[in-house]
Amino acid sequence: MISDKFRRELQEQAKLWQAEGLIDTSFYQQLSERYQFNTLETASRNRFLTILMSLGGILLGIGVITFVAANWQVWSREVRVALLLSLFVAVNAAGFYLWRIPPSRSQSSNPNILPATKGRNKFLGEGLLLLGALILGANMALMAQMFHIGGSSYGLLLAWGIGVLGMAYSLRLTSLGVLSALLIGLGYWLAVLDWSSKVEFSWLEVLVRQMPIAASIMFVPLAYWCRSRAIFAIGAIAIIFSLQVSIVQGLNPSWAAAIFCALPPALLWGYDDAIWPKVRSKLFQPTARSLALLFLAGVFYVLSFHWFWQDLPNPEQIQPDGVLLANVAVVGALTVFEWLRLGRLERRRPKQKGVDLTTGAIGIFILANALIPFFHLSFTPIPQLATFLFNVLSFLLAAGLIREGLALGNRQVFWGGMVLITLQIISRLFEYNTELLLKSFVFVLCGIGVIAAGLWFERHFATIKDE
């Protein structure tokens, strides 16, 4: 998509080129028609009006809320219910009407122009629909209060999130999908903090205990439906977090530690969009693999501290929960299927030299990530050896990221490796008792190394682009 900033700069340069005689009037006119220079002022005016309408809407909403709060106790229950339902229906109806208005013919003629310049009504309608989703939660809370319906805060959040999820599926809106994922994730987090209490509804208990499977069903299809990486990423985080809870609550400590460290990165790294029958593009595989690398980097960094292994308790045997074990079994079977599929894909590419070193290295990292905690808890404590091994794994992962960043010319991957290795050096410096002079020397070396690596990478990246 072409932004307004680029079009404005191009217009200024084109006028300068025309004044200097580098281009003629006909060529300037072609540029003007292609990039629609005549709509720049309209786009600026539309943005200004959008800001004014947003500000006015916020003030109007505050005024309405204040008016309702001032008269809330005076009105009867019937008036309150009618007011809440009328507000919800009116906001959503107005939002849906504006959201459905197509852009004008002149605005829709060039699909390369940034959508913010050609859909003022559409964006205003989407904002009203998002406001309607927020009003839904307020209505649920106020209705429960008026009719004296008891319940927990996480129950309200989960029910609210499911309602917004239905709106997201029906309207195919990314903003509503993100809001739904955040609400359900927050509700599940509060449910985990209050795990020992009795859940008030049977369906809510099933949802909380089967959250890894439920989150997969709720968010992954919606992410493909909206083609939204944000929904996929938030949904994947919700799946992994709920899966970790199921592992901790449903397995004994030694097996729980091994599966806790190994299953999430294996699931994320093995994910492939092609497992779905009608998906042919790699839309979310890079996002899943980025999350796998972040998980491995975080686990390696935490387990590289010596105090973690020294103070690691030996918990009592936990009685496995069959309901929670079902989550681990289903996700584990899916992970095995993903990696078997990866192996079949490698065998179908005989012309490639060797094997996929990146996937092979990740597989070794995942295996080591599982075996070290399992050995420590099942056989004999190895705090010193485990600390050393996870420091080595963290260094190898950082070096691998730097290598991949250089090979692909990817700044995010390169700087991810640089941040990980710098963080590891600084953490070891503060973890162990060292003199201030040594700390100062290490900080200076890290600073010089980061600057030198950045300059060298940019020069290397420029060389790759020139080739």
N, C-alpha and C positions, 0 to 999 in steps of 0.2 A: 504494500500500500504506500502511496505517495502522500507525504505530509504537507500541510499548508506551509510550513516553514521552508521546505524545499521549493515549493512552487513560487513563494514570494521571492526567495533568493534568485531563482531562475528568471523570474520576470525582471528583476533589477539588472541581472547580468545581460539578459537579452536586449533590454533597452540600451545598455552600454555598448553592446556589440553592434547594434543598429546605428548608433551615433558614430561609432568609429569606422563604419563601413564594412565590418566583417561579415555581416549578413544583410540581406535586402528585406524590404517590407513584406514580401510574400512569405519568406521563410519565418519571419517573426510572427506573421499571422497564423502560420501552421503550428508554431509552438504555442501560441495563445489558444488556439482551438483544441489542441491535444491536451494541454495542461489546464485549460479553463481558467485563464487569468482573470476573466471577467467575474468569476464567482468568489474571488478572494475577499473582497469587501463584504459580500453577503455572508461568507463564512464567519468573518470577524464579528459582524453584527449578530449572527445567530448565536455565537458563543457568548456574547455579552448578554443577549436576551435570556439565554439558558441560565447564566449565573444569576441574573435578576429574578427569574422565575423560581430558581432553587431557593434563593434567599427569601423571596416572598412566601414560598411554600412553607419554609421552616418557621418563619414568623407567624404565618397563618395557623400552622399546626400547633405552635406553642400557645397561641391565643385560644384556639378551640379547646386544648387540653386544660388551660387555666379556667375557661368558662365551665367546662364539665366538672372540674374539681370543685369549683365554687358552689355548684348546684347539685352535686352528686347525692348528698344526703337528703335533699328536699324532694327529688324526683322519686316516683314509685318504681318498683322493680320492673313493671311492664315497660315504662318509659325508658329505663336504662337499657333493657334488652333491645327494644326497638331502635334506640340510638346507636348502640354498638353494631347491630346487624346492618343498619342503614349506612353507617360510615364504612364498614367493610365492603359492602356491595358497591357503594358509590365510587370508592377509590379504585377498586379492581375493575369496575366497568369502564371508568374513564381511562384507566391505564391500558386496558385491552383495546379500547377504541383507538386511542392515539398510537399504540404499538402496531396496530394492523394497517394504519394509513401508509400506502406505498409512497416512496419519494417521487417527485415530479420527473417528467421525461428528461428535462435538461440536466437534472441532478444525477439520474441513473444512467446517462449515456456513457459515462466513463467509469468502469468498475475499479480503476486503479486509484481513484481519488479516495482519500481517507474517509471512512464512513462518518466520522464526526462532522464533516462538512455537508452532508447530504441527508441527514435523518434527524432533524431537530425533534419532530413529533415522535419518532420512534424511540429516541433516547428518553424523552420526557415520559412517554408511556411506560418504558421499562422501569424508570424511576418510581412511577406511581404503583406499578405492580410489586416492586420491591417493598414500597411502603405498605402496600396491602398485606404482604407476607408478615411484616412486623406487626401490623394491626391484628392479624390472626392470633398471634401469641398473646397480645394484650387482651383480646376478647376472651381467649380461653382462660386466662388467669382471673379476669374479672367475673366471668360467668361462674367459675368454680367458687369464687368468694361469695357471690350473691346467693348461690344455691347450696352453700355449705358443703361442697364436695371436697373431702380431704384428699391428700396426696402429697407426694414428695416433689421437690424441685426438679429432680432428674426425670421424674415421670412426665412433668409438664414439658420439659425441654424435648424429650423423646417424641411425645405426641405432637408437639409443635413442629419439630423437624420432619416428621412423617407427612404432616399436612403440607408443609412447604415443598417437600419432595414430590407430592402429587401435582402441585402447581408447576414445578420445574419440568416434569415429564409431559404434562399437557401443553405447556407453552414452549418447551424446548429452549429455556433460558439459562445461560451459564450462571448469571448472578444468583438466581433462585437456587440452582444446584449447589453453588458454593455455600450459600446461607444454610441450606438444609444439612450439608455435610458438617458444617461447623456446629450447628445446633445438636445434631445427633451425637457428634463426637464429644461435645461438652456434657451432654446428658449422660453418656456412657462413663465419662470420667468421674462425674459425681456419683454414679451408681457404684463404681469400683471403690470409691472412698467410703461408701456406705454399704459395703458388700454384705456385712453380717445381718443387716436389717431385712425384714420380710418385705418382699415386693407386693404392692397392693393389687396388681392385676396379673392374671395368669399370662395374658399375651405379652405384657411388659417383661415378665420374668423370662419368657422364652426368647424375646428379643435381646435382652441383656446377656443371657447365657450363650446364645448362638450368634453373637455379634460378628465374629469373623465371616461366617457364611452369609449372614444377613447384609453386612456392609458390602460384600462382593456383589450380591444380587441387586442392591439398591444403587450403588454408585458407578460400578464399571460400565453397565449398559448405558447409563445416563451420560457418562463421559464420552462414549462413542457417539451417542445421539446428538450431543451438543458439540462434539469435536473439541473438547476443552481439556487441556493439560492440567489446569488448576483443579477441576473436579477429580480427575484421575489421581493427582498427587495427594490431595486431601483424603480421598477415599482409600488410597493405598496406605497412608499413615494410620487411618482408623482401623484398617484390617490388621496391620502389623501390631499395633498397640493392643487391640483386643485379643489377638492371637497370643501375644506374650502373657497376658493375664490368664488365658486358658492354660498355657503351659505351666506357669507357676502354681496355679491352683489345682491342676489336675495330675501332676506327675510328682514322683519323688525327687529330692534335691539333685542328685547326680545326673539323672536323665533330663531333668528340667533345665539344668545349667547348659548341658550340651545342645539340646534342641533349641533352647532360648537363643543361643549364640549363632546357630547354624541355619535354622529353618528360614527365618526372614530374609537374609541375603540370598539364600539359594532360591527362594520363591521369586524374589524381585529380579535377580539376574537372569533366571531362566525364562522369564515372561517374554512372550512373543505375540504380537498382535495377530499373527497368522493362525493362531489356534482357533480363532473365531471363523466360522465358515464364509462369511461375506466380507471379511476385512482383508485387504491385500497390501495395505501400506504399513510401514513401521511408524505408526502415529505416536504410540505411547511407550514403545520399548526403550528409547533413550531416557525417558523420564524414570522408568522403573529401574534401569541400570544405574542411573545417577543416585537414586535413593539407596540402592544396594551398596554403592561405594560409600555413601555418607554413613550408613549403618556400620559397615566394617571399620571405617575410620574412627567412628565414635567408640565402638567396642574396644578396638585396639588401644585407643588412647586411655580409656578408663582402666582397662586391665593391665596397662603398663605401669601403674603406680604400685609401689611395694607395699604400702599400707593396706591396699585393698585385699591382698592375699594374706597379710598378717592378721587382719581383723575379720577375715571371712568366717562367719559362724558355721557350725555344723548343725543345721536345723534337724528337728525330729522328722521322722518319717511321716509324710503326708498321705492321707488316704485318697487314692485317685478318685476323681469325680468322673463318672462315665459320661455325663452330659458334656462336660468340657473336653473330655478326651475325643469326642466325636469331631470337634472343631480341628484338633491337631491331626486326627486321622485323615479328614477330608483334605485339608491344606497340604499335608504331607504327601498324599497320593497325587495331588495336582503337581506338586514340586517334582516328584519322581517322573511323572509324565513329561513335564517340561524338559528335564535334563535328558531323558531318553530321546526326545525329539531333537534336542541339540546334537546328540551323538549321531542320529540318523542323517541330519543335515550335513554334518562333517564328512560322513562316508560318501555322500552323493557328490562331493567336490574333490575328485581325485587329482585334478590339475593343481590344486593348491599345495604348496610346499609345506610339509609338516602338518601340524594341527593348529587349531586356534589357540595361540599362546595366551591371549588375554583371558579367554574362558578357562583355559587350563590353570593359569595362575590364580584366578578367582576361586576355582574349585579347590586348589591347595589351601588357600587362605581359609575357606569355609571349613574344610576338614580339620585344619589345625585349630581353628576357633572352637570347634566342638570337642576335640580330643583332650586338649589341655585342661579345661575345667572338669571334664568327666574323670580324668585320671586323678586330679587333685582331690576330688570329693569321694571317689570310689575306692581308691587304693591307698595312696599315701600322700600327705601334703607336700607340695613342692613350691613353696612361695618364691624362693630365690630363682629357681629355674623358670617358673611361669612368668615372673616379671621380666627376666631376660628375653624369653621367647617372644613375648608380646611387644617388647621394645624393638626386637628384630623385625617382627611382622609389620609393625607400624612404619619402620624405616623402609622396608621393602615396598609397602603399599605406596608411600610417598614417592619413592624413586620411580615406581611404575607409572604413577600419575604424571610425574614430570616427563618421563620418557614418552608417554602417549601424547601429552600436550605438545611436545616438540615435533613428534612425528606427524600429528594431524594439524598442527598450527592452531590448537584450541587454547585460548587464554584461560577459560574457566578451569579446565583440567590441569593445566600447568600450574596456575596459582593455587589450586586446591592442594596439589602436592607440596608446593613451597610453604603454604600455611601449615600443613600437617607436620612437616619436618621441623619447621621453626618452632612450632608449639611444643613439639616433643623435646627439643633441646632446652627450651626455656623451662619447661616443667621439670625436667630432670635436674636442672640447675637449682630450682627452688625446693625440690623435694629433698635433696641431700644437703647436708651442712657444708656449705662452701664459703670462702672468704668473699668480701665485697669486691676486692680487686679482680678476682676471677670472674665474678658475675658481670662486672663492668666490661671486662675483656670479651666475654662471650656475647654480650649485647652489641658491642661494637662490631664484632665479627659477623653477627647475624644481620645487622643493618647493612654492612658493606656487601655481604653476600646477596641479600635481597635486591639491593640496587643493581649490583652487577648482573644478577640473573635476569632481572627485568630488562635491562638494556640489551643484554645478549639475546634474550628471547625475541624482543621486538626487531632486532636486526635479522635474526634467523627467520622470523615470520615474514618480514619484507622480502627476504631472498626467495622464500617459498612462493609468495604471490607473484614475484617477477618471473619465476620459472613457469 
